[in-house]
Every structure is written in structure tokens, then in C-alpha cells.
């Protein structure tokens, strides 16, 4: 166990970390042709408190989604499969926040009229009607999360989980930040004007007659 301190003077936050130390022996030849050996210690972290974020959660992201992402951030160090599954939960939270239905009425068969649970796959498909590009990112994360849930733990790697985080970050940008939309609009405005585009100053509200009196 160790305690890490942020080197930024304005921060100085402390983080607790647990893990293991492994030793590696490196054998090599010196310029004189003799053999030599160096010993390296490798530090492999398994737990952080608080866990460092894999990516910065935008301020526009709803809290319930951010909470699930923070849990996934913590799991990436100790349990890759569980981290992928936690991202699926984060997608469910996003679907809930966007008011995508959880249940649907059965229209045919013996259970006609009863309600059934809508799968995450179906919810993402419904979400795609208005957010096609973001839904594509979330569907990719869903399949990676499924791998972590139902397959052997060694199937989903750290690199796979990092890919999933990258897709989730982009999905949040598409849904909440919409940075790409703003950049596209500004680019079109610059092209239309054939030069710099300046933001228009806000007009001051005119005083009403009652205020002037």
C-alpha cells in the first residue's frame, strides 16, 4: 500500500493505492563484451481510492451516469470484466435519463396485453432514432460489456475496456456537450463569411415604462 500526492501545488490531493511489486532481471552485454545484469521493480496497481478518471466527465453529464462511470473507472484496475459490465449499467442510466422506455406491451401471443422488459439492445435502437451516431458508440460498448459479463474474464482485455471508455466519452460529447455540432456550425459560418466570425454582443434589455417611471 502507498499514498500518492498530486504534484500540482494548487491541488495536493492524496490517493491511496494497493497493488503488487514484481521483479524482473535484465541480462545484457556491456560495451566491453562482458555480461551484466540489472534488476527492475515493476509496480502493478490493483486498487485506487479515489480512482483516477479514465477520461474527464463533462459537466453537462447527469450525475447518475457519472456515478456509474466512476465505478467503472475503479474496476479497470482490478476486474476488467466487471468494469465492462458496469459500463453497460452506465448505458442503462443514460437510456433512463433520455426517457427511453423500459417496458413494452406484448401485442401477440399468449401474453398479449402484458408488459415485457425491453432489452438494452432494443433501447439503444430506439435511442438511435434521434441520436444515431451516439447510439452506434453505445451499441459497441454494449457488446464489449456483454463479453465481460458472459465470457471468460481473459477474453476482455484492458485495451478493450479502454476502447469502450473512449466510445463512451464520444457518446457523451454527442448527446450532452455537442462540441462537434458547434464546431461544424462555426466552420460553416466562417466559410459563408469568408473570414472570422465574431459572437454578437448581447443586447441590453430595454427598461419598461414602469421601471423608467
CORGI-V349186 format. One record per pair of residues at least 24 apart in sequence whose C-alpha atoms are under 10 Angstrom apart, sorted by the first residue. I is the first residue (numbers start at 1). J is the second residue. If there is no record, write none. Layout:
i = <I/I>
j = <J/J>
//
This chain:
i = <1/1/1/2/3/3/4/13/14/14/15/15/15/15/15/16/16/16/16/16/17/17/17/17/17/17/17/18/18/18/18/18/18/18/19/19/19/19/19/19/19/19/20/20/20/21/44/45/45/46/46/46/46/46/46/47/47/47/47/47/47/48/48/48/48/48/49/50/51/51/51/54/54/54/54/55/55/55/55/55/56/57/57/57/58/58/58/58/58/59/59/60/60/60/60/60/60/61/61/61/61/61/61/62/62/62/62/62/63/64/64/64/64/64/65/65/65/65/65/65/65/65/65/65/66/66/66/67/68/68/68/69/69/72/72/73/73/76/76/76/76/77/79/79/79/79/80/80/80/80/80/80/80/80/80/80/80/80/80/81/81/81/81/81/81/81/81/81/81/81/81/81/81/81/81/82/82/82/82/82/83/83/83/83/83/83/83/83/84/84/84/84/84/84/84/84/84/84/84/84/84/84/84/84/84/85/85/85/85/85/85/85/85/85/85/86/86/86/87/87/87/87/87/87/87/87/87/87/88/88/88/88/88/88/88/88/88/88/88/89/89/89/90/90/90/91/91/91/91/91/91/91/91/91/92/92/92/92/92/94/94/94/94/94/95/95/95/95/95/96/98/98/99/99/100/100/100/100/101/101/130/131/131/131/132/133/133/133/133/134/134/134/134/134/134/134/134/135/135/135/136/136/137/137/137/137/137/137/137/137/137/138/138/138/138/138/138/139/140/140/140/141/141/141/141>
j = <45/47/48/48/48/49/48/50/49/50/48/49/50/51/52/47/48/49/50/51/45/46/47/48/49/50/51/43/44/45/46/47/48/49/43/44/45/46/47/48/77/78/44/45/46/45/77/77/78/74/75/76/77/78/79/74/75/76/77/78/79/73/74/75/77/78/74/74/75/76/77/162/165/166/169/162/165/166/168/169/169/169/172/173/169/172/173/176/177/176/177/172/173/175/176/177/178/94/172/173/175/176/177/93/94/97/172/176/93/90/93/94/96/97/89/90/91/92/93/94/95/96/97/172/90/93/94/93/92/93/94/165/168/161/165/162/165/157/158/161/162/158/148/153/157/158/145/148/149/153/154/155/156/157/158/159/160/161/162/144/145/146/147/148/149/150/151/152/153/154/155/156/157/158/161/145/148/149/153/156/145/148/149/156/158/161/164/165/141/142/143/144/145/146/147/148/149/156/157/158/160/161/162/164/165/141/142/143/144/145/146/147/148/149/150/145/148/149/138/141/142/144/145/146/161/164/165/168/120/138/139/141/142/143/144/145/146/148/149/120/142/145/138/142/168/120/123/124/135/138/139/141/142/168/119/120/123/124/142/124/127/138/172/175/120/123/124/126/127/123/127/175/123/127/124/125/126/127/126/127/175/171/174/175/174/170/171/174/175/167/168/170/171/172/173/174/175/171/174/175/167/171/164/166/167/168/169/170/171/172/174/164/167/168/170/171/172/167/164/167/168/165/166/167/168>
//
